[in-house]
């Protein structure tokens, strides 16, 4: 169906981004390409659609159609109808000014003679087929009214609207919880079984293991290893392939490193993880301004189910680096949180406790209320009922500068002012009336980046570098608590491993507490001491992480764990 031979893509006079790769995809076959950010995967995918933006050489044939030399008219009849495309970046891929129904219906309007009524029925059927609840409502909403997972599903619905013969799926399950991702994989599997050829681009090796029959590993624009999934993922020959597999967090114990510590620098995608030994500049940085106190024993998680006992409070001490907040073993406590959006109850009687120096993970499907809880904790939204306490005192009405709570967001790039350099972003994060803990160079070294990056703007950095800058910004004001909302969901497996190792290192060195939100069960199990499982705004189960994962008590928790793909 698709035959690619010696495909090379260049941008200007620079070295090729894709360098002489070849592969074929047969009808009814799923062929996968894996590799870290910048390896050339997505450029390869876009080249098959005539959308690379670079100079393309080599040959690409869809049956007998020469795609490298196709005219604009030919492409209009091919894109969407013959070749479907699921692009990565669900947070920005949909037009924010149009409804989801209009986005999904574009292909139907361009390539079919369906009436408006028939198009509407087909759109709702497509949205339902990819697991979007209440499709008639969602079709009338715009992208900013949908969660990241719902946006991703809408993109997939658009790509399969015309039942194309060949489908390019670029990170199709990114940002989806395990149950929804399993449904999407079932859908892709049914398309493959019906004869659709699929090119799967993914950093999720477990997804590749489940769906693909053959896989190619790309590094630096070249294919360094290829073969059957069993051969490549279970008996890898190339060192880079072995590094990819070792970086998968599932099955790796808490605090065990996921990635080998590369040199500090700013070269290559995902760039530098923290050095094995701190540099003199990092070693000389000021001691964090909050005192070291013993971590509470016992789970101390939640107010529902077993193991929810409150820890014994220790005598409060004054924060030496902040004007007033008190310190206790419990640094964050939520009680009876409720948040409504119109008739919908987004958060329903949620409570939990976060202990000093520990990580509380929150998992659940898209729309379960995880991010709304994070916004309530950060005081970016007000609860309709319930309270949030920091260090034993109510958060409501407190001066943000004394709260000592920071955040790392899912989409790092969108959280930056595009007019500012990295150095200006980090400087702004420190000018809040408190003493500066470190200068910009020290902050960058602390998160494993070369200080020269300070002069750059975030948009030219890799995804891994952007997320490291986001972490540096979050820790600049010396927070005691970090809310991490899907901090690694958009990163390739190696960059993800480096960022998770970095967060673990910073927690051990600085004594911070994390509220860690993720749809990835492997990440949550690796990073969390305790976990909450949420659905429809409620906490269904809570407790120490290994207890919840090892012996889940709720049917929904068991379904989440069972749905998660694995490499085994």
N, C-alpha and C positions, 0 to 999 in steps of 0.2 A: 504493500500500500504506500508506505513512505520509504524512500531510499535516499540516504544521505552519504555522499562520498567526498572526502577531503574538504569538508566545510571549513572555511577560514573567514573570520570577521575582524576587520580593523577599524579603528577610529583615528582618522588622521594618519600621522606618520609613526604613531606609537606601535609597540609590539602587538601582535594579534591577541585579541581577547579570547577568540576561539581559534585554535591552531591545528587545522588539518584533521578533524575528527570524522569518523564514518560509522554509520549504523543503519539498520533496517528495522522497520516495524511492520509486522504482518497483520492482516485483518484478524480481529479477535485476540490480539496479543497486547499485553501491557509490558512496555519496556521502560525502565526507570533510569534516571540520571541522578546521582547523588554527588555531593561535594560541598565545601564550605562557601560562604559568600565570596563573590569575586572569582570563582573558579570557571565561570563561563556558562553555567547551566541555563540561566534565564535568557541570556543573549542567544544561545542556541535555540531555545524555544521560540523566541520572537523572530529569529531568522526564518523559521519555517512558515511564518505568517507574513513575511516581507516587512516586518516592523522593527528590525534591529537598529536602524538609524546609522549603520556603519557601511563600510564597503565589503560586500560579500563575494567570495569566490568559491569555486568548487561546484558541486551539483546537488540539487535537491529536487526529487521527482515525487509527485503525488500520482500514482499510477504512471501515465505517460505525459502528465503535465509538468513542464519545466518551471518550477516555482522561482528559481533564481532570476529568470528572465521574463517572468509573467508581467503583463501590462496592468495598468491601474484598473482597466475594465475587467480583466480576468480576476483580479484580486477581489473585486466587489462581488463577484459570483461565487468565490471560493470561501472567503471569511464568513463564518457563521453557518453557512449552508453545507460546505464540504469539510471544513475544519473548524471545530469549536475551540474556544480558548478560555480557560479558567485562570485569570491573572492573579498573582499574589498581591498582597496589600489591600485587604478588604476594607481597611479603615479609610482609604482614599480612592478606591477604584470606582465607586459609584458617584454619579453627578449629584452634588448636594442640593441642586435646585429642582430636581425632578423626582417624582415619586418612584418607588420601587417597581410598581406596575409598568410605568413608562419605560424604565430601564430594561426590564425583562422582556417587554413586548416589542422592542426595536426590531429584532430579527423577524418576528411574525409580520410586522408591518412592511418590512423591506422585501421579504421573500415569499409571502403567502397571500392568498386572496381571501383570507378569513374576514368575516364581518367584525364590527366592533364588539358585538355581543359574544361571538365565538372567540375572539382574541381574549376578552376578559375571562371567559371560562377556562381557556387554555392557560392563561397566566396563573390563575388560582390553582389549577391542577399541577403546574410546574412547581409553584412554591410549596404546595403540600407534599410533592414527591421528594423534595430535598429536606423535609422535616421542619418546615416553618409552620408554627401553630397559627391558627386564625388567619388564613391566607388572604381573606377579603379585606381585613383590617390592615395587614402589613402591606398589601399592594397599594393602599392609599397613603402610606407614610413615606417620609423622606429618609435618607440614609442616617441622618443624625438622630432619628427616633428609634433606631435599631441598635442592638448590641453588636459587638464585633462578630460574634458567631452567626447572628442572623444575616449580617451583611455578606459574610462569606457564602452562606447558603443561597442568597439571592444571586450572587455572581455565578454560581454553579447552575442555577436554574436558567439564567440567561444563556449560558454556554451550550446547554443541551436542548434549547427550545426547538431547534429544527432537526434534532436527532442526527447530528453530523456523523459521517463515516469515520472520521479521525478526530480525536479529542486530545488537546494539549492541556494537561492539568498541572499548573505551576503552584506548588504548595497548596493543594486543595483542602487540606484539613487543618491548616494553621489557624490557631485561635479557637478551635472547636473542642468542646469537652468530649470525653471518651465515648459516651453513648451516642451523641450526635455524629461524631467522626466515624463511628462504626456504621451508622446508617448511611453516611455518604460513601463509605467504602463499599457497602452492600450495593448501593446504586451504581457506582462505577463498575463493580464486578458484574452486575446485570447487563450494563452496556457492553462490556467486553464479551460476555457470553453470547450476546446477540450479534456479534461480528464487528463491533466498533474497535478500531485500533486506538490504543492509548499510549501517549508519551507522558510519563509521570515524572515531574521534577519535585524532589522533596529532600529536606534535611532529616526527616523522621524515618530512621532506618526500619523501625518496626512496621510502619505503614507500607514501606517498600516491600518488606518481607511478606506481608500479607497479600498484596495486590499484584505484584509484578512476577513475571517468570524469568526475565533477564534484567541485568543491571550493569550500568557503566559508572565508574568512579572517575570524576573529573578533578583535576588539580592544575592550576595555572593555564587553563584553556585547552588542556590535552586530556585524553582518556588514558589513565594510568593502569586501569585494570577493568576487565569486563568478563562476563560469563553468566552462568545461571545464578539465581539468587542464593541457592544453597551453597554453591562453590564460593562465591565472593564474600557473602556475609558470615558464613560459618567456617570457611577455611581461607581467610584472606592471605594473599601472597605479598601485596605491596605494603610497605610501612605506613603509608598515608591511610590506606584502608583500615589497617589495624588501629591507627590513632582515632579515626572516626568512630569505630565500634567501641573503643575504650571510653570515649567521651559520653556515651549514653548513660544518663543517671540511674535508670532503673536497675535495681539490684546492687547499687553501690552504697555501702553503709554511710550513715551520717558522719560528716567531717572528713571522710576519705576523699582525697583529691581526684578530680575527674580528668584533668588535663596536665601533661607535663609542663613545667614552668619554662616557657621560652624566654628569650632575651627581651629586655625592655626595648621598645622602639616603636616606630610608627609606620613600618613597612608592611605591606601585605594586608589582605583582608582580615578583619577581626582583630588585628594588631594586638600586640603584646599583653600577655597576662602578667600578673605581678611577679617580680623576681623571686627566686627561691630564698635569697637573703636580702633584707632591705638595704637599699643604698644608703650611704652616709647622710644624704639629705633627708631621706625618710626617717632614718633612725633619730635624727636630731629634731624631728618635729615636736611641737609642744605636747605634753601629756594631755589626754582628753580631760575636759573640765568637770566631768562628773565622777564621783568616787566609786571605787570598786566595792561591791557589796555581795554577800553570798547569794547564790541563786536558790530560789525556793525549791524544796523537795516536793515530789508529787506532781501530778499532771496540772492542777490548777487551771483546767480548761473548761469553759462553758458553765452554764447553769442548768443543764439538762443531762440526764442519764448518769451512769456510774462515773466515778472519778472526778466529780465536779466540786469537790470540797474547796473552800477558800483557804489559802495559806495563812499561817499566823503572821500578822503584821509585825515588822520590826520597827524600832523607834525611828521616826522620821528625822532626816538630817537635811540641812539646808544645802541647796545646790550652790557651790562656790562660784560657778560660772554664769548663773542666771539670776535675775532679780526676783526671787521669791518662791519658785515651785519647790515642793517638798518631795523627798525621795522615800520610797518604801519598796518592799519586795515586789508588789504588784505595781507595774508602771502604767498599765492601761486596763480599765474595766468598763465594760458596756453592760447595761442592765435594761431589759425590756424595750429594746429599740423597735420603733414602728415608723414606717414611712409609706405614705400613700401617694400615688400619682393618679388623680381623678378617682375612678372606681377601683383601680388596681392597687392591691396591697403588695408593694415591692419588698418590704421588710416587715416581718411579723414576729414580734416578741423575741428578738435576738439578744442573747447575752453571752459574754465570755470574759475571761481574764488573761492578760498577757504578763508573764513574769519577766523580771530583769534578766537580760542575757540569753533569753530563749526565743524560739521562733514558733509562732502559731500559724499553721497553714489553714487556708480556707479553700475548699473545692466544691464544685457543683456545676451544673450545666449552665449554658448561656441563659440569662434572664432569671437566675436563681436568687439574685440579690447581692452577690459578692461585691461588685463595684459600688453599689449603693451603700453598703456597710462601710466600705473604705471612705466614701465621701462624707458619711456621718462622723466617722472617727477623725477625719481631717478638718471637720467643721466647715466643709465646703457646701454642706447642705444641713438643714435643721430637721431633727426627728419630729414626727407628730406626737410621739410619746417616748418615754425612756430617757436615759441619761448616759453620758460618756464622762468618765473621770480619768484625769491624768495625775499620777502620783498622789492619789487619794483626794483630789480636789476637782470639782466640776469644771469641765472644759468650756461650757457655754459662757460667753462673755469675757473669757480670758484674753489677754493680750497675746497675739500670735508669736511675738518675739520671745516670750518666756515659756512658750509651750514645749519647745524642744522636740517637735515631731516633724518629720520630713517625709517625702514621697518620691518613689521611682515609678514612672508611668510606662504603660505598654508601648506607646508610640513615642519614643524619645525625641525624634526629629520634630514632630508637631508641637512638642512642649517647649521648644526653644524659640526665641525671637530670631528670625532669619537674618536680621540686620546686624546682629552682634557676633563678634568672634567668640571662640571658646573662652579666651581669657576674660573678656568682658562679662560673659555669662557667669563665670565662677566668681569674679569680683563682686558682681551684683548680689550674689547669694550670700556674701559675707558682710555686706553693708547694712546691717540690721540693728545697729546700736550695741551689739555685744563685741567683746574682744575677738579678734581674728585668731583662729586656731592654727592656720597655716597659710602661706602665700600660694598663688596659683600654681607655681612650679611644683611645690610640695604636694598639693592636692592631686595634680596629674600623675606624679610619680607614685603616690599612694594607690591609685587605681590602675597602675601599670601602663601609663601612657608617657610618651616622650614629651618634655616641656615645650618643644617646638610646636606642638599642636595648638598651643594657646593662640597663635596668630591666625589660625584657620577658622573658617565658618563651618558649622556642623554639617551642612548639606554635602560637603565634599568628603566627609569621613565615611568609613564603612559602618554597617549597622552595629557591629561589636564596639567600635570606637565611640559611636554616638551614645550607646548605652553606658559606657564607662564614664563619659562626660556627665551623663545624667546622674550617675552614682556620685561622682565628685561634687556636683552641685548640691545633691541631697545631704552629703555629710559635711559640707563647708561650714554650716553654722553650729557644728557639734551637737547633732540631735541625739537624744537617748532612745528614740523610737523611729523606725522607718516603716512606712506602709509601702509594700512592693506589690503593685497591681500588674500582673502578667509581665514581669520585667524581662523575661527571656523568650517569650512566645514567638517573636519575630526573628530570632537569631538562628543561624545554622548550628549544628550540633557541637562544633569545636568552639565557636564564639560563646555559645550557651555554657559549655563546660567551664570556660575561662571566667565568665561573669559569675557563675555560681561559686566557683572556687574563691573568687575575689570577695563576694559577699560573706562567705564563711570566714575568710581570713579577717575581714574588717570586724565582724562580730566578735571573734575571739580576741582581737587586739584592743578594740574600743569598748567592748561590753554592751553594744547596742542590742535592742530587742526588735524583732521583725514581725510584722503582720504580713504574711506572704500569701498572695492570692494567685492561683494558677489553675488552669484546666488540665494540666499535665500531671497525672498521678505519680509518674516517676520522679519528676522534679519535686513535688510536694513531699513524697516519702523520703527523698534524699536530704531535703533542706529543713524539715520541720521536726520539732520535738513533740508538738501536740497538733491536733487537727480538728477542724469543724467540717462537717458535711452539710451543705445547704441545698434546699430545693424549694421552689415556689416561695422564697422569702423566709423560710423557717430553717432552724437547725435541727436536722434529723438525727445526728449522731455526733458525739465528741469524745475525746480522750487522747491518751498518748498515741503517737503515730503508729507505732508497731502493733499496739492493741487493735486499733481501728482497721489497719490493713491486714493484720494477721488473722483476726477473728471478728469481721464486721457483723454487727448486730441487726442492722436495718437492711431490708430487701433492696432499697435503692443503692446503698453503699456497695452491696454485693454486685449489683448490676453494673455500677461504674467500674469496679475493679475487673469484672469479667469482660467488659467491653474493650478495655485498653489493649491495643495490640502489643505484642512482645516479639523479641528476636528469638525466643526459645522455640 
